[in-house]
Amino acid sequence: MIYKVYYQEDRSEVPVREKTKTLYAEAQTEREVRHALKSRPYNIEFVQKVTDNHLEYEKKSPDFKVEQL
């Protein structure tokens, strides 16, 4: 499964939409994604499973790169 993670780079700051970044991660569950990113200083806003048509759309983005967690 591919998950899209919306996050802020510094968990001590208040989330600001303009500073939100995304990454794509391959994992079996959302819980695995959150656990794997726990050591990073990210403030995770949302984790979304990306499937089928949505995944095909995301693959067209030049920023699409799946991280192996």
Residue pairs with C-beta under 8 A, 6 or more apart in sequence:
1 26
1 27
1 28
1 29
1 49
1 51
2 24
2 25
2 26
2 49
2 50
2 51
2 55
2 58
2 66
3 24
3 25
3 26
3 27
3 30
3 33
3 47
3 48
3 49
3 50
4 22
4 23
4 24
4 47
4 48
4 50
4 58
5 22
5 23
5 24
5 25
5 33
5 37
5 42
5 44
5 46
5 47
5 48
6 20
6 21
6 22
6 44
6 45
6 46
6 47
6 48
7 20
7 21
7 22
7 23
7 37
7 42
7 43
7 44
7 45
8 15
8 16
8 19
8 20
8 21
8 42
8 43
8 45
9 19
9 21
9 41
9 42
9 43
10 41
10 43
11 41
11 42
11 43
12 43
13 19
13 43
15 43
15 45
20 45
22 63
23 65
23 67
24 50
24 58
24 64
24 65
24 66
24 67
25 33
25 36
25 37
25 66
25 67
25 69
26 66
26 67
26 68
26 69
27 33
27 36
27 69
30 47
30 49
32 69
33 47
33 69
34 44
34 47
36 69
37 44
37 69
50 58
58 64
